[in-house]
């Protein structure tokens, strides 16, 4: 799954969402590669449930986690 894929398939609540935002500039400037790497790393972490993002004008990524402990880790 890449950063441009949507919508995360999350389990029945409760679960947690961590939201990342970024100001976009003209041109890619490495943003796509960094976003793809972030998704790759997120998948490797215990407690990862899914991820989705939007990149129009502002970058917004939501990473779903199973616990507050997995967010802290």
mmCIF file of the N, C-alpha and C atoms, coordinates in Angstrom:
data_MODEL
# 
_entry.id   MODEL 
# 
loop_
_atom_site.group_PDB 
_atom_site.id 
_atom_site.type_symbol 
_atom_site.label_atom_id 
_atom_site.label_alt_id 
_atom_site.label_comp_id 
_atom_site.label_asym_id 
_atom_site.label_entity_id 
_atom_site.label_seq_id 
_atom_site.pdbx_PDB_ins_code 
_atom_site.Cartn_x 
_atom_site.Cartn_y 
_atom_site.Cartn_z 
_atom_site.occupancy 
_atom_site.B_iso_or_equiv 
_atom_site.pdbx_formal_charge 
_atom_site.auth_seq_id 
_atom_site.auth_comp_id 
_atom_site.auth_asym_id 
_atom_site.auth_atom_id 
_atom_site.pdbx_PDB_model_num 
ATOM 1   N N  . UNK A 1 1  ? 0.844   -1.180 0.000  1.00 0.00 ? 1  UNK A N  1 
ATOM 2   C CA . UNK A 1 1  ? 0.000   0.000  0.000  1.00 0.00 ? 1  UNK A CA 1 
ATOM 3   C C  . UNK A 1 1  ? 0.885   1.237  0.000  1.00 0.00 ? 1  UNK A C  1 
ATOM 4   N N  . UNK A 1 2  ? 0.633   2.171  -0.879 1.00 0.00 ? 2  UNK A N  1 
ATOM 5   C CA . UNK A 1 2  ? 1.435   3.389  -0.921 1.00 0.00 ? 2  UNK A CA 1 
ATOM 6   C C  . UNK A 1 2  ? 0.708   4.521  -0.218 1.00 0.00 ? 2  UNK A C  1 
ATOM 7   N N  . UNK A 1 3  ? 1.407   5.626  -0.031 1.00 0.00 ? 3  UNK A N  1 
ATOM 8   C CA . UNK A 1 3  ? 0.824   6.777  0.656  1.00 0.00 ? 3  UNK A CA 1 
ATOM 9   C C  . UNK A 1 3  ? -0.364  7.347  -0.091 1.00 0.00 ? 3  UNK A C  1 
ATOM 10  N N  . UNK A 1 4  ? -0.471  7.072  -1.383 1.00 0.00 ? 4  UNK A N  1 
ATOM 11  C CA . UNK A 1 4  ? -1.584  7.622  -2.149 1.00 0.00 ? 4  UNK A CA 1 
ATOM 12  C C  . UNK A 1 4  ? -2.827  6.736  -2.118 1.00 0.00 ? 4  UNK A C  1 
ATOM 13  N N  . UNK A 1 5  ? -2.721  5.530  -1.555 1.00 0.00 ? 5  UNK A N  1 
ATOM 14  C CA . UNK A 1 5  ? -3.878  4.648  -1.452 1.00 0.00 ? 5  UNK A CA 1 
ATOM 15  C C  . UNK A 1 5  ? -4.790  5.120  -0.332 1.00 0.00 ? 5  UNK A C  1 
ATOM 16  N N  . UNK A 1 6  ? -6.082  4.912  -0.497 1.00 0.00 ? 6  UNK A N  1 
ATOM 17  C CA . UNK A 1 6  ? -7.040  5.276  0.534  1.00 0.00 ? 6  UNK A CA 1 
ATOM 18  C C  . UNK A 1 6  ? -8.120  4.220  0.505  1.00 0.00 ? 6  UNK A C  1 
ATOM 19  N N  . UNK A 1 7  ? -8.786  4.029  1.278  1.00 0.00 ? 7  UNK A N  1 
ATOM 20  C CA . UNK A 1 7  ? -9.169  4.350  2.634  1.00 0.00 ? 7  UNK A CA 1 
ATOM 21  C C  . UNK A 1 7  ? -8.737  3.163  3.492  1.00 0.00 ? 7  UNK A C  1 
ATOM 22  N N  . UNK A 1 8  ? -8.192  3.461  4.656  1.00 0.00 ? 8  UNK A N  1 
ATOM 23  C CA . UNK A 1 8  ? -7.688  2.415  5.538  1.00 0.00 ? 8  UNK A CA 1 
ATOM 24  C C  . UNK A 1 8  ? -8.827  1.510  5.999  1.00 0.00 ? 8  UNK A C  1 
ATOM 25  N N  . UNK A 1 9  ? -8.545  0.241  6.070  1.00 0.00 ? 9  UNK A N  1 
ATOM 26  C CA . UNK A 1 9  ? -9.521  -0.724 6.589  1.00 0.00 ? 9  UNK A CA 1 
ATOM 27  C C  . UNK A 1 9  ? -9.212  -0.936 8.060  1.00 0.00 ? 9  UNK A C  1 
ATOM 28  N N  . UNK A 1 10 ? -9.922  -0.226 8.890  1.00 0.00 ? 10 UNK A N  1 
ATOM 29  C CA . UNK A 1 10 ? -9.679  -0.292 10.326 1.00 0.00 ? 10 UNK A CA 1 
ATOM 30  C C  . UNK A 1 10 ? -10.652 -1.264 10.979 1.00 0.00 ? 10 UNK A C  1 
ATOM 31  N N  . UNK A 1 11 ? -10.266 -1.798 12.127 1.00 0.00 ? 11 UNK A N  1 
ATOM 32  C CA . UNK A 1 11 ? -11.166 -2.711 12.833 1.00 0.00 ? 11 UNK A CA 1 
ATOM 33  C C  . UNK A 1 11 ? -12.269 -1.926 13.539 1.00 0.00 ? 11 UNK A C  1 
ATOM 34  N N  . UNK A 1 12 ? -13.136 -2.660 14.175 1.00 0.00 ? 12 UNK A N  1 
ATOM 35  C CA . UNK A 1 12 ? -14.173 -2.030 14.986 1.00 0.00 ? 12 UNK A CA 1 
ATOM 36  C C  . UNK A 1 12 ? -13.494 -1.221 16.097 1.00 0.00 ? 12 UNK A C  1 
ATOM 37  N N  . UNK A 1 13 ? -13.953 0.005  16.359 1.00 0.00 ? 13 UNK A N  1 
ATOM 38  C CA . UNK A 1 13 ? -13.356 0.821  17.425 1.00 0.00 ? 13 UNK A CA 1 
ATOM 39  C C  . UNK A 1 13 ? -13.423 0.096  18.761 1.00 0.00 ? 13 UNK A C  1 
ATOM 40  N N  . UNK A 1 14 ? -12.555 0.406  19.694 1.00 0.00 ? 14 UNK A N  1 
ATOM 41  C CA . UNK A 1 14 ? -11.710 1.603  19.694 1.00 0.00 ? 14 UNK A CA 1 
ATOM 42  C C  . UNK A 1 14 ? -10.363 1.379  19.013 1.00 0.00 ? 14 UNK A C  1 
ATOM 43  N N  . UNK A 1 15 ? -9.887  2.418  18.396 1.00 0.00 ? 15 UNK A N  1 
ATOM 44  C CA . UNK A 1 15 ? -8.536  2.502  17.864 1.00 0.00 ? 15 UNK A CA 1 
ATOM 45  C C  . UNK A 1 15 ? -8.181  3.979  17.838 1.00 0.00 ? 15 UNK A C  1 
ATOM 46  N N  . UNK A 1 16 ? -6.967  4.299  17.480 1.00 0.00 ? 16 UNK A N  1 
ATOM 47  C CA . UNK A 1 16 ? -6.475  5.667  17.557 1.00 0.00 ? 16 UNK A CA 1 
ATOM 48  C C  . UNK A 1 16 ? -5.989  6.144  16.194 1.00 0.00 ? 16 UNK A C  1 
ATOM 49  N N  . UNK A 1 17 ? -6.057  7.452  15.983 1.00 0.00 ? 17 UNK A N  1 
ATOM 50  C CA . UNK A 1 17 ? -5.571  8.054  14.747 1.00 0.00 ? 17 UNK A CA 1 
ATOM 51  C C  . UNK A 1 17 ? -4.509  9.090  15.093 1.00 0.00 ? 17 UNK A C  1 
ATOM 52  N N  . UNK A 1 18 ? -3.364  8.994  14.427 1.00 0.00 ? 18 UNK A N  1 
ATOM 53  C CA . UNK A 1 18 ? -2.292  9.983  14.547 1.00 0.00 ? 18 UNK A CA 1 
ATOM 54  C C  . UNK A 1 18 ? -2.300  10.764 13.241 1.00 0.00 ? 18 UNK A C  1 
ATOM 55  N N  . UNK A 1 19 ? -2.381  12.079 13.326 1.00 0.00 ? 19 UNK A N  1 
ATOM 56  C CA . UNK A 1 19 ? -2.532  12.915 12.139 1.00 0.00 ? 19 UNK A CA 1 
ATOM 57  C C  . UNK A 1 19 ? -1.272  13.750 11.932 1.00 0.00 ? 19 UNK A C  1 
ATOM 58  N N  . UNK A 1 20 ? -0.709  13.650 10.738 1.00 0.00 ? 20 UNK A N  1 
ATOM 59  C CA . UNK A 1 20 ? 0.471   14.423 10.344 1.00 0.00 ? 20 UNK A CA 1 
ATOM 60  C C  . UNK A 1 20 ? 0.040   15.406 9.272  1.00 0.00 ? 20 UNK A C  1 
ATOM 61  N N  . UNK A 1 21 ? 0.496   16.647 9.369  1.00 0.00 ? 21 UNK A N  1 
ATOM 62  C CA . UNK A 1 21 ? 0.217   17.626 8.317  1.00 0.00 ? 21 UNK A CA 1 
ATOM 63  C C  . UNK A 1 21 ? 1.522   18.219 7.822  1.00 0.00 ? 21 UNK A C  1 
ATOM 64  N N  . UNK A 1 22 ? 1.501   18.687 6.578  1.00 0.00 ? 22 UNK A N  1 
ATOM 65  C CA . UNK A 1 22 ? 2.678   19.345 6.022  1.00 0.00 ? 22 UNK A CA 1 
ATOM 66  C C  . UNK A 1 22 ? 2.230   20.409 5.037  1.00 0.00 ? 22 UNK A C  1 
ATOM 67  N N  . UNK A 1 23 ? 2.975   21.508 4.997  1.00 0.00 ? 23 UNK A N  1 
ATOM 68  C CA . UNK A 1 23 ? 2.713   22.568 4.021  1.00 0.00 ? 23 UNK A CA 1 
ATOM 69  C C  . UNK A 1 23 ? 3.379   22.162 2.719  1.00 0.00 ? 23 UNK A C  1 
ATOM 70  N N  . UNK A 1 24 ? 2.626   22.163 1.638  1.00 0.00 ? 24 UNK A N  1 
ATOM 71  C CA . UNK A 1 24 ? 3.165   21.784 0.342  1.00 0.00 ? 24 UNK A CA 1 
ATOM 72  C C  . UNK A 1 24 ? 3.747   23.007 -0.359 1.00 0.00 ? 24 UNK A C  1 
ATOM 73  N N  . UNK A 1 25 ? 4.750   22.776 -1.169 1.00 0.00 ? 25 UNK A N  1 
ATOM 74  C CA . UNK A 1 25 ? 5.375   23.825 -1.972 1.00 0.00 ? 25 UNK A CA 1 
ATOM 75  C C  . UNK A 1 25 ? 5.246   23.452 -3.437 1.00 0.00 ? 25 UNK A C  1 
ATOM 76  N N  . UNK A 1 26 ? 5.582   24.364 -4.312 1.00 0.00 ? 26 UNK A N  1 
ATOM 77  C CA . UNK A 1 26 ? 5.571   24.041 -5.739 1.00 0.00 ? 26 UNK A CA 1 
ATOM 78  C C  . UNK A 1 26 ? 6.582   22.938 -6.010 1.00 0.00 ? 26 UNK A C  1 
ATOM 79  N N  . UNK A 1 27 ? 6.197   21.969 -6.808 1.00 0.00 ? 27 UNK A N  1 
ATOM 80  C CA . UNK A 1 27 ? 7.091   20.850 -7.109 1.00 0.00 ? 27 UNK A CA 1 
ATOM 81  C C  . UNK A 1 27 ? 7.040   19.809 -6.016 1.00 0.00 ? 27 UNK A C  1 
ATOM 82  N N  . UNK A 1 28 ? 7.587   18.666 -6.312 1.00 0.00 ? 28 UNK A N  1 
ATOM 83  C CA . UNK A 1 28 ? 7.567   17.554 -5.363 1.00 0.00 ? 28 UNK A CA 1 
ATOM 84  C C  . UNK A 1 28 ? 8.615   17.714 -4.268 1.00 0.00 ? 28 UNK A C  1 
ATOM 85  N N  . UNK A 1 29 ? 9.823   18.145 -4.644 1.00 0.00 ? 29 UNK A N  1 
ATOM 86  C CA . UNK A 1 29 ? 10.906  18.378 -3.679 1.00 0.00 ? 29 UNK A CA 1 
ATOM 87  C C  . UNK A 1 29 ? 11.160  17.193 -2.744 1.00 0.00 ? 29 UNK A C  1 
ATOM 88  N N  . UNK A 1 30 ? 10.952  15.975 -3.242 1.00 0.00 ? 30 UNK A N  1 
ATOM 89  C CA . UNK A 1 30 ? 11.206  14.780 -2.441 1.00 0.00 ? 30 UNK A CA 1 
ATOM 90  C C  . UNK A 1 30 ? 10.055  14.359 -1.551 1.00 0.00 ? 30 UNK A C  1 
ATOM 91  N N  . UNK A 1 31 ? 8.935   15.083 -1.609 1.00 0.00 ? 31 UNK A N  1 
ATOM 92  C CA . UNK A 1 31 ? 7.809   14.780 -0.729 1.00 0.00 ? 31 UNK A CA 1 
ATOM 93  C C  . UNK A 1 31 ? 7.283   13.357 -0.943 1.00 0.00 ? 31 UNK A C  1 
ATOM 94  N N  . UNK A 1 32 ? 7.070   12.959 -2.192 1.00 0.00 ? 32 UNK A N  1 
ATOM 95  C CA . UNK A 1 32 ? 6.494   11.636 -2.479 1.00 0.00 ? 32 UNK A CA 1 
ATOM 96  C C  . UNK A 1 32 ? 7.379   10.520 -1.949 1.00 0.00 ? 32 UNK A C  1 
ATOM 97  N N  . UNK A 1 33 ? 8.679   10.634 -2.136 1.00 0.00 ? 33 UNK A N  1 
ATOM 98  C CA . UNK A 1 33 ? 9.607   9.606  -1.645 1.00 0.00 ? 33 UNK A CA 1 
ATOM 99  C C  . UNK A 1 33 ? 9.577   9.544  -0.119 1.00 0.00 ? 33 UNK A C  1 
ATOM 100 N N  . UNK A 1 34 ? 9.548   10.698 0.533  1.00 0.00 ? 34 UNK A N  1 
ATOM 101 C CA . UNK A 1 34 ? 9.504   10.737 2.001  1.00 0.00 ? 34 UNK A CA 1 
ATOM 102 C C  . UNK A 1 34 ? 8.185   10.149 2.507  1.00 0.00 ? 34 UNK A C  1 
ATOM 103 N N  . UNK A 1 35 ? 7.077   10.469 1.845  1.00 0.00 ? 35 UNK A N  1 
ATOM 104 C CA . UNK A 1 35 ? 5.776   9.941  2.246  1.00 0.00 ? 35 UNK A CA 1 
ATOM 105 C C  . UNK A 1 35 ? 5.730   8.424  2.067  1.00 0.00 ? 35 UNK A C  1 
ATOM 106 N N  . UNK A 1 36 ? 6.257   7.927  0.963  1.00 0.00 ? 36 UNK A N  1 
ATOM 107 C CA . UNK A 1 36 ? 6.296   6.485  0.736  1.00 0.00 ? 36 UNK A CA 1 
ATOM 108 C C  . UNK A 1 36 ? 7.148   5.776  1.778  1.00 0.00 ? 36 UNK A C  1 
ATOM 109 N N  . UNK A 1 37 ? 8.259   6.390  2.160  1.00 0.00 ? 37 UNK A N  1 
ATOM 110 C CA . UNK A 1 37 ? 9.125   5.804  3.194  1.00 0.00 ? 37 UNK A CA 1 
ATOM 111 C C  . UNK A 1 37 ? 8.421   5.797  4.544  1.00 0.00 ? 37 UNK A C  1 
ATOM 112 N N  . UNK A 1 38 ? 7.676   6.856  4.847  1.00 0.00 ? 38 UNK A N  1 
ATOM 113 C CA . UNK A 1 38 ? 6.934   6.920  6.105  1.00 0.00 ? 38 UNK A CA 1 
ATOM 114 C C  . UNK A 1 38 ? 5.915   5.782  6.166  1.00 0.00 ? 38 UNK A C  1 
ATOM 115 N N  . UNK A 1 39 ? 5.230   5.517  5.055  1.00 0.00 ? 39 UNK A N  1 
ATOM 116 C CA . UNK A 1 39 ? 4.261   4.425  5.008  1.00 0.00 ? 39 UNK A CA 1 
ATOM 117 C C  . UNK A 1 39 ? 4.967   3.086  5.216  1.00 0.00 ? 39 UNK A C  1 
ATOM 118 N N  . UNK A 1 40 ? 6.087   2.902  4.555  1.00 0.00 ? 40 UNK A N  1 
ATOM 119 C CA . UNK A 1 40 ? 6.860   1.657  4.692  1.00 0.00 ? 40 UNK A CA 1 
ATOM 120 C C  . UNK A 1 40 ? 7.256   1.423  6.146  1.00 0.00 ? 40 UNK A C  1 
ATOM 121 N N  . UNK A 1 41 ? 7.763   2.446  6.804  1.00 0.00 ? 41 UNK A N  1 
ATOM 122 C CA . UNK A 1 41 ? 8.175   2.327  8.205  1.00 0.00 ? 41 UNK A CA 1 
ATOM 123 C C  . UNK A 1 41 ? 6.980   2.104  9.130  1.00 0.00 ? 41 UNK A C  1 
ATOM 124 N N  . UNK A 1 42 ? 5.872   2.778  8.862  1.00 0.00 ? 42 UNK A N  1 
ATOM 125 C CA . UNK A 1 42 ? 4.677   2.617  9.691  1.00 0.00 ? 42 UNK A CA 1 
ATOM 126 C C  . UNK A 1 42 ? 4.178   1.177  9.660  1.00 0.00 ? 42 UNK A C  1 
ATOM 127 N N  . UNK A 1 43 ? 4.205   0.551  8.483  1.00 0.00 ? 43 UNK A N  1 
ATOM 128 C CA . UNK A 1 43 ? 3.775   -0.845 8.338  1.00 0.00 ? 43 UNK A CA 1 
ATOM 129 C C  . UNK A 1 43 ? 4.599   -1.800 9.198  1.00 0.00 ? 43 UNK A C  1 
ATOM 130 N N  . UNK A 1 44 ? 5.833   -1.456 9.480  1.00 0.00 ? 44 UNK A N  1 
ATOM 131 C CA . UNK A 1 44 ? 6.737   -2.331 10.225 1.00 0.00 ? 44 UNK A CA 1 
ATOM 132 C C  . UNK A 1 44 ? 6.553   -2.242 11.734 1.00 0.00 ? 44 UNK A C  1 
ATOM 133 N N  . UNK A 1 45 ? 5.818   -1.257 12.204 1.00 0.00 ? 45 UNK A N  1 
ATOM 134 C CA . UNK A 1 45 ? 5.691   -1.029 13.637 1.00 0.00 ? 45 UNK A CA 1 
ATOM 135 C C  . UNK A 1 45 ? 4.519   -1.814 14.231 1.00 0.00 ? 45 UNK A C  1 
ATOM 136 N N  . UNK A 1 46 ? 4.731   -2.439 15.401 1.00 0.00 ? 46 UNK A N  1 
ATOM 137 C CA . UNK A 1 46 ? 3.620   -3.113 16.072 1.00 0.00 ? 46 UNK A CA 1 
ATOM 138 C C  . UNK A 1 46 ? 2.492   -2.122 16.356 1.00 0.00 ? 46 UNK A C  1 
ATOM 139 N N  . UNK A 1 47 ? 1.269   -2.572 16.192 1.00 0.00 ? 47 UNK A N  1 
ATOM 140 C CA . UNK A 1 47 ? 0.110   -1.735 16.471 1.00 0.00 ? 47 UNK A CA 1 
ATOM 141 C C  . UNK A 1 47 ? -0.411  -0.983 15.266 1.00 0.00 ? 47 UNK A C  1 
ATOM 142 N N  . UNK A 1 48 ? 0.271   -1.083 14.127 1.00 0.00 ? 48 UNK A N  1 
ATOM 143 C CA . UNK A 1 48 ? -0.169  -0.410 12.904 1.00 0.00 ? 48 UNK A CA 1 
ATOM 144 C C  . UNK A 1 48 ? -1.454  -1.053 12.395 1.00 0.00 ? 48 UNK A C  1 
ATOM 145 N N  . UNK A 1 49 ? -2.457  -0.230 12.061 1.00 0.00 ? 49 UNK A N  1 
ATOM 146 C CA . UNK A 1 49 ? -3.726  -0.733 11.532 1.00 0.00 ? 49 UNK A CA 1 
ATOM 147 C C  . UNK A 1 49 ? -3.997  -0.294 10.100 1.00 0.00 ? 49 UNK A C  1 
ATOM 148 N N  . UNK A 1 50 ? -3.504  0.870  9.716  1.00 0.00 ? 50 UNK A N  1 
ATOM 149 C CA . UNK A 1 50 ? -3.759  1.368  8.372  1.00 0.00 ? 50 UNK A CA 1 
ATOM 150 C C  . UNK A 1 50 ? -3.311  2.809  8.254  1.00 0.00 ? 50 UNK A C  1 
ATOM 151 N N  . UNK A 1 51 ? -3.315  3.307  7.033  1.00 0.00 ? 51 UNK A N  1 
ATOM 152 C CA . UNK A 1 51 ? -2.863  4.673  6.783  1.00 0.00 ? 51 UNK A CA 1 
ATOM 153 C C  . UNK A 1 51 ? -3.583  5.203  5.549  1.00 0.00 ? 51 UNK A C  1 
ATOM 154 N N  . UNK A 1 52 ? -3.851  6.501  5.548  1.00 0.00 ? 52 UNK A N  1 
ATOM 155 C CA . UNK A 1 52 ? -4.424  7.154  4.375  1.00 0.00 ? 52 UNK A CA 1 
ATOM 156 C C  . UNK A 1 52 ? -3.924  8.594  4.335  1.00 0.00 ? 52 UNK A C  1 
ATOM 157 N N  . UNK A 1 53 ? -3.908  9.171  3.141  1.00 0.00 ? 53 UNK A N  1 
ATOM 158 C CA . UNK A 1 53 ? -3.397  10.532 3.032  1.00 0.00 ? 53 UNK A CA 1 
ATOM 159 C C  . UNK A 1 53 ? -4.025  11.276 1.867  1.00 0.00 ? 53 UNK A C  1 
ATOM 160 N N  . UNK A 1 54 ? -3.910  12.596 1.944  1.00 0.00 ? 54 UNK A N  1 
ATOM 161 C CA . UNK A 1 54 ? -4.352  13.501 0.880  1.00 0.00 ? 54 UNK A CA 1 
ATOM 162 C C  . UNK A 1 54 ? -3.231  14.507 0.677  1.00 0.00 ? 54 UNK A C  1 
ATOM 163 N N  . UNK A 1 55 ? -3.008  14.897 -0.574 1.00 0.00 ? 55 UNK A N  1 
ATOM 164 C CA . UNK A 1 55 ? -1.872  15.768 -0.883 1.00 0.00 ? 55 UNK A CA 1 
ATOM 165 C C  . UNK A 1 55 ? -2.253  16.930 -1.795 1.00 0.00 ? 55 UNK A C  1 
ATOM 166 N N  . UNK A 1 56 ? -3.364  17.546 -1.603 1.00 0.00 ? 56 UNK A N  1 
ATOM 167 C CA . UNK A 1 56 ? -3.770  18.675 -2.439 1.00 0.00 ? 56 UNK A CA 1 
ATOM 168 C C  . UNK A 1 56 ? -3.602  19.969 -1.648 1.00 0.00 ? 56 UNK A C  1 
ATOM 169 N N  . UNK A 1 57 ? -2.581  20.741 -1.965 1.00 0.00 ? 57 UNK A N  1 
ATOM 170 C CA . UNK A 1 57 ? -2.345  22.016 -1.278 1.00 0.00 ? 57 UNK A CA 1 
ATOM 171 C C  . UNK A 1 57 ? -1.670  21.850 0.061  1.00 0.00 ? 57 UNK A C  1 
ATOM 172 N N  . UNK A 1 58 ? -2.198  20.967 0.871  1.00 0.00 ? 58 UNK A N  1 
ATOM 173 C CA . UNK A 1 58 ? -1.594  20.635 2.155  1.00 0.00 ? 58 UNK A CA 1 
ATOM 174 C C  . UNK A 1 58 ? -1.521  19.110 2.208  1.00 0.00 ? 58 UNK A C  1 
ATOM 175 N N  . UNK A 1 59 ? -0.475  18.593 2.835  1.00 0.00 ? 59 UNK A N  1 
ATOM 176 C CA . UNK A 1 59 ? -0.375  17.149 2.999  1.00 0.00 ? 59 UNK A CA 1 
ATOM 177 C C  . UNK A 1 59 ? -0.991  16.757 4.327  1.00 0.00 ? 59 UNK A C  1 
ATOM 178 N N  . UNK A 1 60 ? -1.892  15.791 4.304  1.00 0.00 ? 60 UNK A N  1 
ATOM 179 C CA . UNK A 1 60 ? -2.507  15.277 5.527  1.00 0.00 ? 60 UNK A CA 1 
ATOM 180 C C  . UNK A 1 60 ? -2.417  13.760 5.470  1.00 0.00 ? 60 UNK A C  1 
ATOM 181 N N  . UNK A 1 61 ? -1.815  13.176 6.491  1.00 0.00 ? 61 UNK A N  1 
ATOM 182 C CA . UNK A 1 61 ? -1.723  11.727 6.598  1.00 0.00 ? 61 UNK A CA 1 
ATOM 183 C C  . UNK A 1 61 ? -2.308  11.304 7.927  1.00 0.00 ? 61 UNK A C  1 
ATOM 184 N N  . UNK A 1 62 ? -3.152  10.288 7.902  1.00 0.00 ? 62 UNK A N  1 
ATOM 185 C CA . UNK A 1 62 ? -3.740  9.726  9.116  1.00 0.00 ? 62 UNK A CA 1 
ATOM 186 C C  . UNK A 1 62 ? -3.233  8.298  9.236  1.00 0.00 ? 62 UNK A C  1 
ATOM 187 N N  . UNK A 1 63 ? -2.602  8.009  10.358 1.00 0.00 ? 63 UNK A N  1 
ATOM 188 C CA . UNK A 1 63 ? -2.081  6.669  10.640 1.00 0.00 ? 63 UNK A CA 1 
ATOM 189 C C  . UNK A 1 63 ? -2.890  6.090  11.797 1.00 0.00 ? 63 UNK A C  1 
ATOM 190 N N  . UNK A 1 64 ? -3.522  4.942  11.561 1.00 0.00 ? 64 UNK A N  1 
ATOM 191 C CA . UNK A 1 64 ? -4.365  4.310  12.573 1.00 0.00 ? 64 UNK A CA 1 
ATOM 192 C C  . UNK A 1 64 ? -3.544  3.311  13.383 1.00 0.00 ? 64 UNK A C  1 
ATOM 193 N N  . UNK A 1 65 ? -3.722  3.375  14.706 1.00 0.00 ? 65 UNK A N  1 
ATOM 194 C CA . UNK A 1 65 ? -2.959  2.541  15.637 1.00 0.00 ? 65 UNK A CA 1 
ATOM 195 C C  . UNK A 1 65 ? -3.912  1.834  16.592 1.00 0.00 ? 65 UNK A C  1 
ATOM 196 N N  . UNK A 1 66 ? -3.460  0.714  17.168 1.00 0.00 ? 66 UNK A N  1 
ATOM 197 C CA . UNK A 1 66 ? -4.335  -0.065 18.036 1.00 0.00 ? 66 UNK A CA 1 
ATOM 198 C C  . UNK A 1 66 ? -4.300  0.356  19.505 1.00 0.00 ? 66 UNK A C  1 
ATOM 199 N N  . UNK A 1 67 ? -3.320  1.183  19.898 1.00 0.00 ? 67 UNK A N  1 
ATOM 200 C CA . UNK A 1 67 ? -3.227  1.554  21.309 1.00 0.00 ? 67 UNK A CA 1 
ATOM 201 C C  . UNK A 1 67 ? -2.403  2.823  21.483 1.00 0.00 ? 67 UNK A C  1 
ATOM 202 N N  . UNK A 1 68 ? -2.569  3.445  22.626 1.00 0.00 ? 68 UNK A N  1 
ATOM 203 C CA . UNK A 1 68 ? -1.742  4.612  22.945 1.00 0.00 ? 68 UNK A CA 1 
ATOM 204 C C  . UNK A 1 68 ? -0.286  4.197  23.113 1.00 0.00 ? 68 UNK A C  1 
ATOM 205 N N  . UNK A 1 69 ? -0.060  2.980  23.585 1.00 0.00 ? 69 UNK A N  1 
ATOM 206 C CA . UNK A 1 69 ? 1.299   2.484  23.751 1.00 0.00 ? 69 UNK A CA 1 
ATOM 207 C C  . UNK A 1 69 ? 2.016   2.351  22.404 1.00 0.00 ? 69 UNK A C  1 
ATOM 208 N N  . UNK A 1 70 ? 1.302   1.906  21.380 1.00 0.00 ? 70 UNK A N  1 
ATOM 209 C CA . UNK A 1 70 ? 1.936   1.770  20.062 1.00 0.00 ? 70 UNK A CA 1 
ATOM 210 C C  . UNK A 1 70 ? 2.258   3.142  19.464 1.00 0.00 ? 70 UNK A C  1 
ATOM 211 N N  . UNK A 1 71 ? 1.457   4.150  19.801 1.00 0.00 ? 71 UNK A N  1 
ATOM 212 C CA . UNK A 1 71 ? 1.769   5.513  19.360 1.00 0.00 ? 71 UNK A CA 1 
ATOM 213 C C  . UNK A 1 71 ? 3.029   6.005  20.054 1.00 0.00 ? 71 UNK A C  1 
ATOM 214 N N  . UNK A 1 72 ? 3.125   5.796  21.347 1.00 0.00 ? 72 UNK A N  1 
ATOM 215 C CA . UNK A 1 72 ? 4.287   6.257  22.115 1.00 0.00 ? 72 UNK A CA 1 
ATOM 216 C C  . UNK A 1 72 ? 5.573   5.583  21.650 1.00 0.00 ? 72 UNK A C  1 
ATOM 217 N N  . UNK A 1 73 ? 5.454   4.308  21.251 1.00 0.00 ? 73 UNK A N  1 
ATOM 218 C CA . UNK A 1 73 ? 6.655   3.567  20.827 1.00 0.00 ? 73 UNK A CA 1 
ATOM 219 C C  . UNK A 1 73 ? 7.167   4.119  19.513 1.00 0.00 ? 73 UNK A C  1 
# 
